[in-house]
Amino acid sequence: MAENDDDTEKSEDPTQKRLDDALKRGDVAKSQEVSTWFIIAGATLILVSFSTTMTSSLKTTLMGLLANAWRIPTDGGGLIRLTSRIGLEVFAAIAIPLLLLMICAFAGNAIQHRFVWSAESLTPKLDRVSPLAGMKRLFSKQALVNFVKGLLKLALIGSVMTVLLWPERDRLESFITLDPAVLLPIVLSLTLKLMGAVVAVLAFIAAADFLFQYQQWYQRQKMSFQEIKEEYKQSEGDPHIKARIRRLREQRVRKRMMSAVPDASVIITNPTHYAVALKYNRGDNAPVCVAKGLDLIALKIREVAEAHSVPVVESPPLARALHATVEIDQEIPPEHYRAVAEIIGYVMKLRGERR
């Protein structure tokens, strides 16, 4: 029963592969409040930096239009040229602020996660048009959280704006009697004051919301023990299959070693734990290891060697050193040339005497 619970309960931290797969699907931690904060902060910065320039440029264009209204041709071609010119001048006045605002909107998304390019969100899904699924989303826990969050945001921003505007209530009533040239700087100053307060409040809201969204996203990525096992099998392969392949490979290597022992020149042992079979032919650069092993494999090498009259020489230090430094089908290291040469010379001398 406990194993079943472990398999279904997602209580384990997600692996890096799980997080990478979520990124490929476009499933990332994202807060809309962060994007909103960047846009409003960018708009405030643009208003502070470019309001004078924009108003001056537009003022010149409109004053020229009004001053020369009687000279404007009223035919179709003249109106088209006039509209095009006004449109170009308005665009020139707002082009840089508009570009900066687009950069702020992009930065609000880019700062939250790595760049994602995924078409999965564009793939048609039935649950997006299903009325039942829509009702579930409408009354889901996430929808309730968003509703409460919206109410709190409105209440907080409304309270801050009320605190700022309440001392100005008497002066606001007199704005209707002021000349536009005097009114505009006052309105601009008050607007910047309000927007600065809103940006400060939204900064706190955006940070809290991002932490909440990240926690929700991380909880969705958590895995069960069974999912971790399946992912390991997919990435690393089934452990049982890998163990079987490793055993088969070891068996083939052992079989090839044993078939090479009868052709060896000498077997160097320690008498029961280590065995290294060396083969040397006249003209070779150095002896080559054709078989080696520990314990039972070493004993088997000795049995095959004795059955085929291959000399067996006991030299514990040399056997251990060769077993640790040389691999199958490799020449022995130069530091062992002298010791092995003495043994092979001794073996060849014995063979000559027997003949």
C-alpha positions as CSV (number, residue, x, y, z in Angstrom):
1,M,0.0,0.0,0.0
2,A,2.8,2.4,0.9
3,E,4.5,1.6,-2.5
4,N,1.4,2.6,-4.4
5,D,1.2,5.8,-2.5
6,D,4.8,6.5,-3.3
7,D,4.2,5.9,-7.0
8,T,1.2,8.2,-7.2
9,E,2.1,11.0,-4.8
10,K,4.3,13.7,-6.5
11,S,6.5,14.5,-3.6
12,E,9.9,14.4,-5.2
13,D,11.8,17.5,-6.6
14,P,11.8,17.6,-10.4
15,T,14.9,16.5,-12.3
16,Q,16.7,18.8,-14.7
17,K,15.3,16.8,-17.6
18,R,11.7,17.4,-16.3
19,L,12.4,21.2,-16.0
20,D,14.0,21.3,-19.5
21,D,11.0,19.4,-21.0
22,A,8.6,21.9,-19.4
23,L,10.6,24.8,-20.9
24,K,10.4,23.1,-24.3
25,R,6.6,22.9,-23.9
26,G,6.4,26.5,-23.0
27,D,5.4,25.7,-19.5
28,V,7.3,28.3,-17.5
29,A,6.8,30.3,-14.3
30,K,5.2,33.6,-15.4
31,S,3.5,36.5,-13.6
32,Q,1.3,38.9,-15.5
33,E,1.9,41.4,-12.7
34,V,5.6,41.6,-13.5
35,S,4.8,42.4,-17.2
36,T,2.2,45.0,-16.1
37,W,4.8,46.6,-13.7
38,F,7.4,46.9,-16.5
39,I,4.8,48.5,-18.8
40,I,3.6,51.1,-16.3
41,A,7.1,51.8,-15.0
42,G,8.2,52.3,-18.7
43,A,5.2,54.6,-19.3
44,T,6.1,56.6,-16.3
45,L,9.7,56.9,-17.3
46,I,8.7,57.9,-20.9
47,L,6.3,60.5,-19.5
48,V,9.0,62.1,-17.4
49,S,11.7,62.0,-20.1
50,F,9.7,62.7,-23.3
51,S,6.5,64.6,-22.3
52,T,8.1,68.0,-23.0
53,T,9.5,67.0,-26.3
54,M,6.3,65.2,-27.5
55,T,4.0,68.1,-26.4
56,S,6.3,70.7,-28.0
57,S,6.4,68.8,-31.3
58,L,2.7,68.2,-31.4
59,K,2.0,71.7,-30.3
60,T,4.0,73.1,-33.2
61,T,2.2,70.8,-35.7
62,L,-1.3,71.7,-34.4
63,M,-0.6,75.4,-34.1
64,G,0.6,75.5,-37.7
65,L,-2.5,73.6,-38.8
66,L,-4.8,76.0,-37.1
67,A,-2.9,79.1,-38.2
68,N,-3.0,78.0,-41.8
69,A,-6.4,76.3,-41.9
70,W,-7.7,78.8,-44.5
71,R,-4.9,77.8,-46.9
72,I,-5.5,74.1,-46.8
73,P,-7.0,72.8,-50.0
74,T,-10.3,71.1,-49.6
75,D,-10.1,68.7,-52.5
76,G,-9.5,65.0,-52.1
77,G,-5.8,65.0,-52.9
78,G,-5.1,67.9,-50.6
79,L,-6.8,66.2,-47.6
80,I,-4.9,63.0,-48.3
81,R,-1.6,64.9,-48.3
82,L,-2.6,66.7,-45.1
83,T,-3.6,63.5,-43.3
84,S,-0.3,61.8,-44.4
85,R,1.8,64.7,-43.2
86,I,0.1,65.0,-39.8
87,G,0.3,61.2,-39.4
88,L,4.1,61.3,-40.1
89,E,4.7,64.1,-37.7
90,V,2.7,62.5,-34.9
91,F,4.5,59.2,-35.5
92,A,7.9,61.0,-35.4
93,A,6.9,62.5,-32.1
94,I,5.9,59.3,-30.4
95,A,8.1,56.8,-32.3
96,I,10.9,56.7,-29.7
97,P,8.6,56.5,-26.6
98,L,6.6,53.8,-28.4
99,L,9.7,51.8,-29.1
100,L,10.8,52.1,-25.4
101,L,7.4,51.0,-24.3
102,M,7.7,47.9,-26.5
103,I,11.1,47.1,-25.1
104,C,9.7,47.4,-21.6
105,A,6.9,45.0,-22.5
106,F,9.4,42.5,-23.9
107,A,11.7,42.9,-20.9
108,G,8.8,42.1,-18.5
109,N,8.5,38.6,-20.1
110,A,12.2,38.0,-20.8
111,I,13.3,38.7,-17.2
112,Q,11.1,35.9,-15.8
113,H,12.4,33.0,-17.8
114,R,14.7,31.9,-20.6
115,F,13.7,32.5,-24.2
116,V,11.0,29.9,-25.2
117,W,9.9,29.0,-28.7
118,S,7.2,26.4,-28.6
119,A,4.3,25.7,-30.9
120,E,2.5,23.5,-28.4
121,S,0.4,26.3,-27.0
122,L,-0.9,26.9,-30.6
123,T,-1.9,23.3,-31.1
124,P,-5.7,22.9,-31.1
125,K,-7.1,21.1,-28.0
126,L,-10.6,20.1,-27.3
127,D,-10.5,21.2,-23.7
128,R,-10.1,24.8,-24.9
129,V,-13.5,24.9,-26.6
130,S,-15.2,22.5,-24.2
131,P,-17.9,24.3,-22.1
132,L,-17.4,21.8,-19.2
133,A,-13.7,22.5,-19.2
134,G,-14.4,26.2,-19.4
135,M,-16.7,26.0,-16.4
136,K,-14.0,24.1,-14.4
137,R,-11.5,26.8,-15.2
138,L,-13.9,29.5,-14.3
139,F,-14.6,28.1,-10.9
140,S,-11.1,26.6,-10.3
141,K,-8.8,27.4,-7.4
142,Q,-6.6,29.4,-9.7
143,A,-9.5,31.5,-10.9
144,L,-10.5,32.3,-7.3
145,V,-6.9,33.3,-6.4
146,N,-6.8,35.6,-9.5
147,F,-10.2,37.2,-8.5
148,V,-9.1,37.8,-4.9
149,K,-5.7,39.1,-6.1
150,G,-7.5,41.5,-8.4
151,L,-9.7,42.8,-5.6
152,L,-6.7,43.3,-3.3
153,K,-4.7,45.1,-6.0
154,L,-7.6,47.5,-6.8
155,A,-8.1,48.1,-3.1
156,L,-4.5,48.8,-2.5
157,I,-3.9,51.0,-5.5
158,G,-7.2,52.8,-4.8
159,S,-6.2,53.5,-1.2
160,V,-2.8,54.9,-2.2
161,M,-4.4,57.2,-4.8
162,T,-6.9,58.3,-2.3
163,V,-4.2,59.2,0.2
164,L,-2.4,61.2,-2.4
165,L,-5.4,63.0,-3.9
166,W,-7.3,63.8,-0.7
167,P,-5.1,66.7,0.3
168,E,-5.5,68.1,-3.2
169,R,-9.3,67.9,-3.2
170,D,-9.8,71.7,-2.7
171,R,-7.3,72.5,-5.5
172,L,-8.9,70.0,-7.9
173,E,-12.2,71.9,-7.8
174,S,-10.4,75.1,-9.0
175,F,-8.8,73.3,-12.1
176,I,-12.0,74.1,-14.1
177,T,-11.3,77.8,-13.9
178,L,-7.6,77.7,-14.8
179,D,-6.1,78.5,-18.2
180,P,-5.0,75.4,-20.2
181,A,-1.4,76.7,-20.3
182,V,-1.3,76.8,-16.5
183,L,-3.4,73.7,-16.0
184,L,-1.2,71.3,-18.1
185,P,2.0,71.5,-15.9
186,I,-0.1,71.0,-12.8
187,V,-1.9,68.0,-14.2
188,L,1.4,66.6,-15.4
189,S,3.0,66.9,-12.0
190,L,0.1,65.3,-10.3
191,T,-0.1,62.5,-12.8
192,L,3.6,61.7,-12.4
193,K,3.1,61.7,-8.6
194,L,0.2,59.2,-8.9
195,M,2.1,57.0,-11.4
196,G,5.2,56.9,-9.2
197,A,3.1,55.7,-6.3
198,V,1.3,53.1,-8.5
199,V,4.7,51.9,-9.7
200,A,5.9,51.5,-6.1
201,V,2.8,49.6,-5.1
202,L,2.9,47.4,-8.2
203,A,6.5,46.5,-7.6
204,F,5.6,44.9,-4.3
205,I,2.6,43.2,-5.9
206,A,4.7,41.9,-8.8
207,A,7.4,40.5,-6.6
208,A,4.9,38.7,-4.4
209,D,2.9,37.4,-7.4
210,F,6.0,36.1,-9.1
211,L,7.1,34.1,-6.0
212,F,3.6,32.7,-5.8
213,Q,3.5,31.8,-9.5
214,Y,6.9,30.2,-9.3
215,Q,5.9,28.1,-6.3
216,Q,2.8,27.0,-8.1
217,W,4.8,26.1,-11.2
218,Y,7.4,24.2,-9.2
219,Q,4.7,22.2,-7.5
220,R,3.3,21.2,-10.9
221,Q,6.7,19.9,-12.0
222,K,7.2,17.6,-8.9
223,M,7.4,13.9,-9.7
224,S,6.5,10.6,-8.1
225,F,9.0,7.8,-7.5
226,Q,7.5,5.9,-10.5
227,E,8.0,8.9,-12.8
228,I,11.6,9.2,-11.7
229,K,12.1,5.5,-12.4
230,E,10.6,5.8,-15.8
231,E,12.6,8.8,-16.7
232,Y,15.8,7.0,-15.6
233,K,14.9,4.1,-17.8
234,Q,14.3,6.4,-20.8
235,S,17.5,8.3,-20.4
236,E,19.9,5.7,-19.1
237,G,18.2,2.5,-20.2
238,D,16.6,-0.4,-18.2
239,P,19.1,-1.3,-15.4
240,H,18.2,-5.0,-15.8
241,I,18.9,-4.9,-19.5
242,K,22.1,-3.0,-19.0
243,A,23.3,-5.5,-16.4
244,R,22.5,-8.4,-18.7
245,I,24.4,-6.8,-21.5
246,R,27.3,-6.2,-19.2
247,R,27.3,-9.9,-18.2
248,L,27.2,-11.0,-21.8
249,R,30.1,-8.7,-22.7
250,E,32.1,-10.1,-19.7
251,Q,31.4,-13.6,-20.8
252,R,32.5,-12.9,-24.4
253,V,35.7,-11.3,-23.1
254,R,36.4,-14.2,-20.7
255,K,35.8,-16.7,-23.5
256,R,38.1,-14.9,-25.8
257,M,40.8,-14.7,-23.0
258,M,40.6,-18.4,-22.3
259,S,40.9,-19.2,-26.0
260,A,44.1,-17.1,-26.1
261,V,45.7,-18.7,-23.0
262,P,47.1,-21.8,-24.9
263,D,49.1,-19.6,-27.2
264,A,50.6,-17.5,-24.3
265,S,54.3,-17.6,-23.7
266,V,54.1,-17.5,-19.9
267,I,51.5,-17.1,-17.1
268,I,52.7,-14.8,-14.2
269,T,50.7,-15.4,-11.0
270,N,50.4,-14.4,-7.4
271,P,49.9,-17.8,-6.7
272,T,46.1,-17.9,-6.4
273,H,44.7,-14.3,-6.5
274,Y,46.2,-12.9,-9.7
275,A,47.1,-14.3,-13.1
276,V,48.4,-12.5,-16.2
277,A,49.0,-14.3,-19.5
278,L,51.7,-12.8,-21.7
279,K,52.5,-13.6,-25.3
280,Y,55.9,-12.8,-27.0
281,N,57.2,-13.7,-30.4
282,R,60.6,-12.9,-31.7
283,G,60.6,-9.6,-33.4
284,D,57.8,-8.1,-31.3
285,N,58.4,-4.7,-29.6
286,A,57.2,-6.0,-26.2
287,P,55.1,-8.9,-24.7
288,V,51.4,-8.5,-25.1
289,C,48.8,-9.3,-22.4
290,V,46.3,-11.8,-23.8
291,A,44.5,-12.6,-20.6
292,K,44.3,-11.5,-17.0
293,G,42.0,-12.1,-14.0
294,L,41.4,-12.3,-10.3
295,D,40.5,-15.2,-8.0
296,L,38.3,-17.7,-9.9
297,I,39.3,-16.3,-13.3
298,A,42.9,-16.5,-12.3
299,L,42.4,-20.1,-11.2
300,K,40.7,-20.9,-14.6
301,I,43.7,-19.3,-16.5
302,R,46.1,-21.5,-14.5
303,E,44.0,-24.6,-15.3
304,V,43.9,-23.9,-19.0
305,A,47.6,-23.1,-19.0
306,E,48.6,-26.3,-17.3
307,A,46.3,-28.3,-19.6
308,H,48.2,-26.9,-22.6
309,S,51.7,-27.0,-21.0
310,V,52.1,-23.2,-20.8
311,P,54.7,-22.2,-18.2
312,V,53.4,-20.7,-15.0
313,V,55.7,-18.5,-13.0
314,E,54.9,-17.2,-9.5
315,S,55.9,-13.5,-9.0
316,P,53.4,-11.8,-6.7
317,P,54.7,-8.2,-7.0
318,L,55.0,-8.4,-10.8
319,A,51.6,-10.1,-11.2
320,R,49.9,-7.4,-9.2
321,A,51.7,-4.6,-11.0
322,L,50.9,-6.0,-14.5
323,H,47.2,-6.6,-13.6
324,A,46.8,-3.0,-12.5
325,T,48.7,-1.3,-15.4
326,V,48.1,-3.4,-18.6
327,E,44.8,-4.2,-20.4
328,I,43.9,-7.0,-22.7
329,D,45.7,-6.9,-26.1
330,Q,48.1,-4.2,-24.9
331,E,51.8,-4.2,-24.6
332,I,53.3,-4.2,-21.1
333,P,54.5,-0.8,-19.9
334,P,58.3,0.0,-20.3
335,E,58.9,-0.1,-16.6
336,H,58.2,-3.8,-16.5
337,Y,60.4,-4.7,-19.5
338,R,63.3,-5.9,-17.5
339,A,61.4,-8.1,-15.0
340,V,59.3,-9.7,-17.8
341,A,62.3,-10.2,-20.0
342,E,64.1,-12.1,-17.3
343,I,61.1,-14.4,-16.9
344,I,60.6,-14.9,-20.6
345,G,64.3,-15.5,-21.0
346,Y,64.2,-18.1,-18.3
347,V,61.1,-19.8,-19.9
348,M,62.8,-19.9,-23.3
349,K,65.9,-21.3,-21.8
350,L,63.9,-24.1,-20.1
351,R,62.2,-24.9,-23.4
352,G,65.5,-25.1,-25.2
353,E,66.9,-27.5,-22.6
354,R,63.8,-29.7,-22.9
355,R,64.2,-29.9,-26.6
